[in-house]
Amino acid sequence: MKPHTSAFTLLELMITLAIAAALAVFAVPSYRSHVARTHRIDAASALYRAAQFVEGATSDSVPALPPGLDQAPQFGTPVYRLHALPADDANGGYAIEAAPSESGPMRDDPCGIFTLDATGLRGNRSRTSGETGGRANSGSNASTPASGDCWNTT
């Protein structure tokens, strides 16, 4: 009598690997885009928190942002760094920008630097171009998507 052994055949193993590869092809990019979207939402939320702090400040000048409000996420390793910009003719009294950390996961994100000013104007600008997009990016900066895409309003 021969002992009965059970094992996977080569065909079964190849089918299993093909299914796993197909799942990975779709799952990994979807996961990465979800993580990037979450970081962008966190940056936008941090800008609104910082704007609320600046609006409530009693001094006439734009205050420095305290720890916790100077980064996104508020706690933990920063993905975005926030800082307040002084008043100019266009921003209504102040502007706040959230720039991706140089060593963070969003450093090459096409949305670039998020901006919010005292008038409520939201925008994005490329880290290299210096151009700013408004509520609906005019398309003058081809490397930055429309602001609605970055701010998750479309």
N, C-alpha and C positions, 0 to 999 in steps of 0.2 A: 504494500500500500504506500502510495505517495502522500506525503503530508500536504494538506491544502493551505496554500499561502494566498493572502490577498494583498494587493498593492494597486497603485495607480498605474494606468498605462501611459505611455508617452503622449498619446492623443488626448487623454483627459487632462494631463498636465498642461499641454499646449493650449487647450481651450480655456482653462482656468487663467493662465497667464494672459491670454488675449483679452478676456473680460476685465481683468485687473488693469491692464494697460489702457483699455478704452475708458474705464472709470477715471483713471488718473488724468487722462488727456482733458476731460471735461471738468473734473472736480478741482484740480489745482489752480487753474486760472480763475475760476469762479471764487474760490476761497481768497485768492490774492486781491481780486477786485473788491470783495466784501471788506477785507481788512483796510484797504486804501480808503474806501468810502467811510468807514467808521472813523479813521483818523481825520478825514476832512470835516466830518460832522463835529468831532471833538474840537478842532481848531475854530470852527465857526462859533460853537458854544462858548469857548474861552474868550473869543473876541467880544461877544455880547456881555459876558461877566465883567470883563475889563472895562468896557464902555460904561456899564452901570457904576462901577467903582469910580471912574473918572468923573462922571456926571454928578455923583454924590460928594466928591471932594470939595472942601471948603475954600481951598486956595484958588487964586486967579490963574496960576500957571498950571500946566499939565503935570500932575504928580507922577513919580516913578511908581511902577506897579509893584505891589508887595509880593513876597514869595507865595507861590501857589497860583497867583493870578498872572504871573509872568511866564507861564508855560502851559502847554496842553500835551497830555492830560494834566489835570491839576495836581495829581499826586503821582509819584513814580518817576520813571525815566522820561524826560521830555522828548516829544516827537516834534513839536513846534515851540519856538521861543517867541514870546510876545514883547513888544515894547511900544510905548506911546510916543507919538511924534508931535512936535509943537504946531501951533496954529499957523496957517497960511491963508491966502486969499480964497482958496477953494474948499477947504475942509470944514469950515464952520466953527473952528475953535480947537479941534484936536483930531488926530487920526491914530488908529492903533493898527499895527500890522503883526501878523503871525507868520514867521519865516520858518521853513523846515530846518531842523537841526542838521548840521553838516554830516554827521555820522548816523543819522536816523534813517528809518525805512522810507521816508517820504522825500528824501533829498533830491530825487530825480522825478518827482511827480510833475505832470504837465500843468497842474493848477498853480504851482509856484507859491508865491507869497499872497496870503489873504489880507485884505485891507478893509477897514470899517472906519468911517469918519463920523463927526458929530452930526452931520446932516442925515445920516442913515445910509449913505451911499456905500454899497458893498462892491468889492472888486477883487481882481486877481491880477498879478503881474508876474512875468517871468523873472527868474532870479538874475538873468543876464541882460534882458532888454530894457528894464526900467519903465516900460509902458504899462499903463493901468487900464483895466477894463471896468466899466461901470456896472449897473444893474444887469444889463444885457450887453455883454461884450460886443463892441462894434466890429470885431473881426480884424482890427488893425494889427493885432499880435497873433500871427498864425500859430505860434507854438503853445499858446494858452487857450484852453477850451472856453466856451461861453461861461460866464459867471454863474448862470443858473445850473449848469452841469456840476460845477465845483461846489456850489452852495446847496445842492440837492433841492432846487426849487422847480425843476422841470421834470 
